[in-house]
Amino acid sequence: MWSDRLRSSVRLVLVGWGAIGSTVAEMLAETAIEIVAVGVRDLSQHRSGLPEGASLIDSPEQLLEFNPDVVAEAAGRASVGPWGQATFDAQADLIVSSVSALADASLLQSLRDQAESVGCQLHIQPGALGGVDALAAARLMGIETVKHTIVKPPKAWLDTPAEELCDLGSLTEPTCFFEANASQTASRFPKNANVAMTTALAGIGPDHTLISLIADPAAETNRHLISASGAFGDLSVSTSNNPLPGNPKTSAMAALNLVRAITNRVTPIVI
């Protein structure tokens, strides 16, 4: 049972009401987190299941009205800049899910500087990945190489540039259709390879992290394989995620890790 002190300790604005946002809100319903507002692009669209008592807003400037402690973004790459800047104007912490936006080095630096100037945090949650904590720790001693391979069923790559690079409908074996550094990959595949920037920022940076994208007709889950080596030793992490119901391009773990990042702010034991 949550104590009264913890129950009223965090005011959250959730930006985005897609598959991730609605899942997060549902899982936070019995916690100490109070969702005071939900940010969306278009107020005219009907949305069901909104948290009780939460206001629906469409402008980052409205954040100040709700005095948030934390703003959690799950709305896509384009939302990170305007909502992030408004979050720090409101002197709140920001949790980012659409990490591909930070492939824009100028945006990353701007948000970093703004967060530092107001004494707040820009928190990059792990999303669909495991082992991000170990990779970030290894960086303290030194990392030489990092490779992140993303394997998904062909249908998960539909409506992306993958359709121009291979015939997704006729594949009979795993096919690597794109390989580049994290910055290039996240910019070209912002939804499917969003976590490329997470790996890069935890490790050796966007320009030196190699990302491979694979369509596998036998795959039933979304898989992430991260390998790294350096002075710390060797790291190999494999994560196999079921897709989030209603969105085959997004792993369920993306929502689960966002919930964990939020609830870690109010639980007495943090892992």
N, C-alpha and C positions, 0 to 999 in steps of 0.2 A: 504494500500500500504506500502510495506517495504521501509524504508529509505535507501539511498546509504550506510550510515555508517553501518547499520545492515547487508545489503546484502553482504558485503565483510568481515564480521567479523569472520566467522567460516569456517575453512577448515576441511572437514570430510573425513575419510577413512571408508568405510563400508566393514566389513568382513563378507562374505557370500552372495550368490546370489540365495538363495532358495525362497520359498514362502514369508518368512518374509522380506528378503533383498530387493527383487524386489518390494514388496508392499511399503516398507519404502521409497525407492528411488522415486517411482511414487508420493507419497504424499508430498515429499520434493521438488518436481520440481518447485513449484511456491513460495518457501520460500527463506530466506536469506542464507540458507545452501549451500555451494559449495562442492559437492561430487568430490573429486580430484582423488580418486582411489577406486577400488573394489577388495578386496582380495578373492581369490578362491583357491581350492586345485589343480585343473588341468586346465592349460591354453589351452589344446588341445580341450576341450569340447566347442561346440558352445553355446553362450549365447546371447539372444536377449534382446532388451530394455534397454541396459546399459545407464547410464546417459551420456549426451553429454559432451565430454571433459574429461571423467574419464578414467584413465588408468587401465588396468587389470593386477593384480600382483598375484604371488603365493608364495611369500616369506616374512615372517615378517620383515626380515632385510631391505626390500625395503621401509619400512615406512619412514625412515630418508630422502629419496629423495623427499618426498612430503610435509614435514614440516606441519604435521596435527596439528590442535588444539584438535581434538577429534577423537577417534577411536570407532566405534560402532560395537560390535560383535553380529552376528546372524548366526553363522556357525556350532554350535554344540560344545559339551563338549570338544572334543580334541583340539579345536582351542584356547580355553581361555588361556592356559598356554603360548604357544609360542607367540601368538599375543599380549597377555597382557604384557609380559616382554619387547617385542619390542616397545610397545606403550610407556612405561615409559622410555625406553632408548631414545625415541624420545621426551621425556618431554611433552607428550600429556596426556589428560584425557581419561579414558577408561570407556565405558558403556557396561556392560555385560548383555546378554540375556540368555545365557546357564548357568544359575546359578548352575545347578547340578554339574558342574565342581568343585565348591567350597566346595563340600562334602569332597574333599581332603584337610584336614586341613593344610598340609604342603604347598600346593599351595596357599591357602588363605593367610597364614601368609607371604609367600614369596612376593606375590603381594602387600599385605598391607605394608610391610617393604619397598619395592621398590617405591611404590607410595609416601610414606612419605619422603623418601630420596631425591626425586626430586621435591617435592612440588606439586604433581598432585593428582587427585582423581580417585578412583575406584568406579564407580557409578553402583549400582545394581538396574536396572529398574524393576517396579512391574510386567511386563509381563501380564499374563492373570488375575491378581488379582486386587481386590478392597480392600480398607481398610488397605493397608500396612502402610500408613502414620500414621494411628491411632494406629496400633499395635506397631510401632516403638516409638511413643510418650508415649504409656502406659508403655513401658519398663522402662522409666525414673522414674516412681513411684514404679514399681514392678509388675511382672506377675507371677502367680503361675502355670497356666496350659494353653496350647494351643493345639487345635486339628484342623486339616485341612483334610476335606473329599473331595475327587476328584471323581466326577461321570461323566462317559462318556458312549456313546453307545458302545456295544460290538465291532463293527467294528473299533473303535478308539484304541482298545487294541490289535488288530492283530499285528503280527510280534514283539511281546514283550513276556516276561516271563509269562504274563497272560495266554497265550495259554497252558502252562504247569500246571497252577494252577486251571483252570476251563474249562469247555466246552463252549466256548463263543457262539457257534452256536446254542446251545439248551437251553439257559437261558430263563426262563419265568417270572422272577422277579428280582429286584435289588439284586446283589450278591457281597458281600465284599470278594474279593479273596486275599487281602494282607493288612496287617497292621503292621507297624513298625515305628521306629523313622525316622526323616527326612533324616539323613545321609544314612541310609540303603535303604530307598525308592528311593532317588535320584540316588544312585549308581546303583540300579537294574533297575530302570525305568527312565533313564536320559532324554528321550524325552517326555514321557507322564506325568511324575511327576516332571518336571524341577522346577516348582514353589514351590515344597516342601522346597527347600533350601532357597527360598526367604522368606517364612513365618518364617523359623527357624532363619535366620540371623536378621530379623526385630524384633523377639521376644526373646525367651528364649534359643535359640541355637539348633543345630542339634540333640543333644543327648536327649533332653527333649521335643521335639515337636512331637506329635503323628500324623501320617498320615494314612488315610484309603483310599484304592482304591476300587471303586465300578464300576461294569459293569451293566448297566441298559438297558434292551431291549426296554423300553418305552422312553428312553431319546432321545431327538432330538438336544440337545445342550450339550456343555461341562460345567459342573457346579462345582463351588468351594464354599465350606462352611467352614468358619473359625470362631471358637469360642475361646474366651480367657477370663480368669478371674484373678483378682488380686486386689491389693490395689487400683488401679485406678477405679475399678468397673467391669462391664461385657461388652464384645464386641461380637457381632454376625454379620457376614457379609456374604451375599450370592451373588454370581456372576454367571450369566448364559450367556455363550458366544457362539455365532455361530462359527463354525470352519472356519479357513481361507480357501478360495477357493483353491482347489488343494492339501490341506494337512489336512485330518480329525484329525490328532493327535495334531494340533496346533490351539489354539484359535485366532480369529481375534484380540482380545484385546492385544495379545502379540505384534503384529505389531503396533497397535495404541499407546500403552504405550511407545514403543521405539521411535516413531515419536515425542511424547510429550516430552520425556526426551531430545531429540536432540534440538527441537525447543525452549524449555524453556531456552536454552543458549543464545538466541538472541532476545526473546520477551521482551518488556518493563515491562509487568506485568506477574509474574510467580505464578501459583497456584499449 
